[in-house]
Amino acid sequence: MASSDLPHDLAFEILTRTCLETLDACRVVSKTWNVLTYESSFMQSYFRRTNNISGYFFQGLKNSKYISEFVSMDGCSGKKSFSHLPVQTLKIKDRFFNCYDSNMKIEASSRQGILCCMRPTRNNNYRYYICKPSTQEWKVLPNPKLRYWTVKVALVVVKSDPLHFKILRLSKDSPTCSRNLGFGNYFCEIFDSKTNAWRQGNIISLSEDVSLKYHHQPINASGLLYLLTTDDQVLVLNYNGEEAYPRFYLPEQVSQNKNYKNKKLISYEGKLGFICLSPSEIIELWCIENTINHVWRKEQEVETENIKRVTNYPSPIDFYNNDVIVMEGSNGSVFYKQQNASLHLVKSDKLYGPIEVFPFCSDVEPIN
């Protein structure tokens, strides 16, 4: 029996009881299953039945120290939820310390349960880690080439069981050092958990007056990594740090109108998406219709008047699913469900800007 022949209710019952890795595989079986697994009712049932966790790490600064908080919708935080990174004591070179402290910075997240974190050490050096917050597991990683200033870090889980992941790091000359790379050039390194080592990739070159968007995380969608530049172009890399396609622009009406704000790439239903705030304060969602020619299609328009009832200056962050929008406002983060216009406000008195947001999804099984 083909997947499309399964009754909707039966497919719902089966898929809401699978593991995360199986769920990801089922999403590519058919368009019907893909759409089903991104519905609000499916996601809440799935995380309630599997005890898995889904939400976002919000990271801010206070007195030059990093503070991270985890926020989630009701019903999607599992039975073993957490409000911040767990505490784990590690011993490195005969010295003990807690992995969760105010110096620990999240560099990248995955929707398969792990984070890439970085902590400064003595002599202005750094130490990289992989963390699974739901099981409080930490693993020390070898360091990349730290002579360059980290700009972007992407974390890709190739396989969950056994765990196989890659980290892609883009770095450039620091503002105070001599120009070894030159303006617009980014040094690329790739870490592979199979070899437990970093290797040098290609140099990524942009125009001297163009850079990668600050505080915009690389987006992992359709087996590729996407990064937004300051001239509204999209840079496409494969998991080896190579440019997979020629760079392309955001939708024409957006890139040619300076009154569009809060432009951000996202992953929407497994494909590349783009959100922004229009000049009339409407949230627009665009998706790539053709991955070869990179044709954009507008998927949704969402009014913000209802949202402004609970928070001022709402800024779109992500589409949690096809019905729920995640926003950052003046007094916290907001989950807005379009179907019934309900709002779930998560206040935070601890986070200060600039705020970085990391999508996160995890099971509660130990790392294999």
Secondary structure as UniProt FT lines:
FT   HELIX           3..5
FT   HELIX           8..15
FT   TURN            16..17
FT   HELIX           20..27
FT   TURN            28..29
FT   HELIX           31..36
FT   TURN            37..38
FT   HELIX           40..50
FT   STRAND          53..62
FT   TURN            63..64
FT   STRAND          65..71
FT   TURN            74..75
FT   STRAND          89..92
FT   TURN            93..94
FT   STRAND          95..98
FT   TURN            102..103
FT   STRAND          105..109
FT   TURN            111..112
FT   STRAND          115..120
FT   HELIX           122..124
FT   STRAND          126..132
FT   TURN            133..136
FT   STRAND          137..141
FT   TURN            146..147
FT   STRAND          149..159
FT   TURN            160..163
FT   STRAND          164..172
FT   TURN            175..176
FT   TURN            183..184
FT   STRAND          185..192
FT   TURN            193..196
FT   STRAND          197..200
FT   STRAND          204..205
FT   TURN            208..209
FT   TURN            214..215
FT   STRAND          219..221
FT   TURN            222..223
FT   STRAND          224..229
FT   TURN            230..231
FT   STRAND          233..237
FT   TURN            239..240
FT   STRAND          248..249
FT   HELIX           252..255
FT   TURN            258..259
FT   STRAND          261..268
FT   TURN            269..270
FT   STRAND          271..277
FT   TURN            279..280
FT   STRAND          283..290
FT   TURN            291..294
FT   STRAND          295..302
FT   TURN            305..306
FT   HELIX           307..309
FT   STRAND          315..319
FT   STRAND          324..329
FT   TURN            330..331
FT   STRAND          332..337
FT   TURN            338..341
FT   STRAND          342..346
FT   STRAND          356..362
//
